[in-house]
C-alpha cells in the first residue's frame, strides 16, 4: 500500500510493518498505546515512556544522534521520525535504505492527523481513531472551562545558557493558547524558538514564567535568576511532556492544564 507522510513523502509498504523503529519519544509512546508490542524493535535513549520499553527495547542512539550501524543491524521495515526532532541529514541517509515516515507537527490538528495516519499504517486504525476521539473530547472540555477574562501573559522557557523560549508556530504555543495563556514571545519576527536576552524578558514583563522540565531540566534552584529579571512575575515549573508531546500523552494534557490554571488563580 501507498502511504503519504506529513512532509509529502510517499512510502510503499508491501505488508503491515513488523519491524518498526521509532526515533521520537512521543511517537514511541503512541505505538505502545496503539497496542503494538513485539513489532517495535528499536527506540531512542530519550524514549522513556513506557518504562518497560525503555528498559527492554534496543536503543538506536538519540533523536539527533542516530546510530546508523545499529539500525542496519536491526533491519527495520519501517522507521518513524519527526522533522523537528530528527536531523535532516541522518533521515535522508536512512531513506536511501528503509521506508521512513516523517511527522511535522505544530498544531493539535496535525497531531490528530499523525495519530490516525500512523494507526492506519501499522494496522491499528480502530485504536487510533478511538484515541483521537478521546483526546478531542478532552480538549473540548478544556475549552469549555477556560475563562478568557483570566488570560495571563506567559513566557515558556525550554533552555538556559542561552535563554531559549517557545515562540510562534510551535506545538507548545498552541498548548499555551488552548490552556488560556498568551505567549509574550509568539511573534513571527522572533522565530519558532528564539534565543532572548535578559533585557527582552524584562521588557516583555510576563505575568508568568514557565520553566519546562524538558529539554532543559529546570528546577526551583533556577527561580532566583528569573525573579531578579522579572520581580513581579510568578515562576512555575511545568511538565514539558504535557506541553510538547503530540502522541497519546495528549490524553493527559487537558486535565493537567486545568489543574495548572486552577493553581495559578
N, C-alpha and C positions, 0 to 999 in steps of 0.2 A: 504493500500500500504506500501511497504518497502522502507525506506529512510536511506541512509548512511550519517553520518555527517563527518566533516573533521578530526575527530580523530578515524575514522573507527568504530564508534558505530552504531548499527543497531536500527532503530525505526520502529515500526509497527503502522501506523495510519489507523484506520478503515474508517475515513471520513476526509474531509478537516477541519483543526482546526478552531474552532470558539471562543476559549477562550485562547488567547496567552499572555504569559508574556515574555517580553524582559529584559534581565539582562545586556545589553550592549548599551551605548548611540548611537554609530554609527549604530548599527543594529536596534535600535528603530526607528531612522530617516528613515532608509531604508524601514521598514514596512509601514510607513506613505507614502513614495514616491512610493510604490508599490500599493497604493490606498486602503490599509486596513484602517478601521476606528473602528467600534464597536468591531471587532474581537480581538483587543489588549486591554486587561483588566488590565494589570499591567506593570509598568516600574520602573526603579531605580530613586533615587533622583538626579542622575547625568545625566539623560536623558533629557537634556534641550531643545532639538530640536525634533519635532516642539513645539513652545511655547504653543499652545493650548492643546497639550497632557500633557506637563509639569504642566499646571495649572489644568487639569481635571482628568487625569488618576490616579489610585491608585498607591502609591509608596510602593515598597516592600523592602525598605532598600537601601543600597549602593551596588556597584558592588562586594565588598569584604565583605560586612556585610549584607547578605541577611536575611530578616525576614521570617523564615520558617513557622511560625504560620500564618502570613498574606497570604503567598502563599497557605497554606492549606485552608484558608477561601475562597480564590478566586477560588479554584478547577480548575486549568488550564487543557486544553487538549494538550498543547504544551508549552514548555519553551525553549527559545533560549539564549544561553550563548556563552562564549569565553574562551578558555584555559588560555590565559594570564590575562584577566581582572577579571575572577572569581576565587574563592578559590576552589581547588580540593575537599576538604572535604565536603564543602557545596553542590557542584554539585553532588557528589556521593550520598549524602543523598537524594537529590531531585530525582535522577534517580531511587531510590527504589520505588517511588510513582507516578512519572509522566514521560511522554515522554520528554526527554531533547535532544535538537540538539545543538552540540557544534561546533563552528568555531575555526580554528587555522590558523592565517594569518600573514605571514611575507613578502609576495610579492604581487604585483599587480595582478599577475596571480591567486593567491589564493583568492584575494578579488573578482575577477570576478567569480571564482568557487563558492564562498559563495553566491554571489548575485543570480546566476542562480539556485543553489540548493534550496535556501530559497524560491525563486519565484515559483519553481515547487511544493514545499511542501505546500505552502499556496494558491495554485491555482491562481497564478499571473505570469504564465510562460511568456506570451506575454510582460507584463510590465517589467519583469526582463531582458529579452533578449534585449528589446529596450533600457533600461537603460545602460546595459553593452556595447552595440554598440556605444552609445553616449559618454560614458567615454573613450572607446578605441580610438575613433576618436579624442577626445580632447588631449589624451596623444600622439598620433601620430603627431598631430600638434605641440605639445610642443617639441617633439624630433627633428622635422624638423627645429625648430627655435633656439635650443641650440647650441652654438658655442663651440666646445671642447677646442679651444685655450684660452678661457676665464675662464676655470675651476679654482675655488679657493678652498683652504683648509678651512674646517669649523669644528667647534665643536658645537654640538647641546645639550644644557642643558635642562634637564627635572626636575631637583631638586636642591635644595640648602640646605646646612647643613644636610647631607654632599652633596658635589657636585656630581651629577649623570648625565651621558650623555647617549645618544643613541649610541649603538655600532653596531657591525655587526649582520646580520641575524635578523634585525628588520624592520618593515614596514617603520619607519621613515628613516632609512638608504636608503631604496630603493627609497623613495621620494626625498631624497637629491641627489642621483645619477641621477635620471631622471630629476632633475632640473639643473644638471650641476655642482654639488658641490662634493668635495671629503672629506669624513668624516675622520678626522685625528685619530679618535678612533675606526675605523672599523677594529679591529684586532680580530681574533678568540681567541687569547690568553687572551684578556681582558673580553670576555663575551658579553652578549647582552646589558646589562645596567650597565656598570661598574661605581663604585664609584672611583673618581680620586682625586688626591692631587693637590694643587696649583703648586707643582714642575712639576708634569706630564703635566699640562696645559701649563706652561711656556716653557717646553722642546718641546711640540708639536708645539708651536708657530703658531697657525692658523691665516690665513688672516682674517677670520670672526668668530665671536662668536654669535651663535643664542641662544637667551633666549626665551623659549617657553611659551606660555600663559597657558599651562596646561601640566601635572597635578599641577606643582608649578606655582602660578600666578606671574611670573616675571614682573617687571616694570622698568621704567627708573631709579628709585632710586637705582637699583642694578648694574647699569653700572659701577660705580666707582670702586667697589671691583674687577671686572674683568679687568678693564683698568689698575689697578695697577699691575696685574699679567702679562698681555699682552699689553704693552703700544702701540704697533703698530697695534693691531687688531681693526677691525671695529665691533662694538657691535650693534646687531639688535634684536628688539623684533619681534617674528614671531608668526603666528597663529597656535597654536598647533593642532587645529581641522583639519586644511587642510594638515598637515603633518602626522597625525596619525589616522584619522577616515577613515575606509575602506569600508564604505557603500556608499549611494547615494551622500554624500558630496564630493566624488571624482569628481563629475561633475564640481565643482567649483575650484578644486585644480590646474589644469594646468594654467588657467588664472592668478590665484594668484601667482604661481611660476614665470611666465613670467614677471609680474609686479615687483616682488621682485628682479629678476635678473636685470631688467632694472634700478631699483632704485640703485643697488649696483655698476653699471658700473661707 
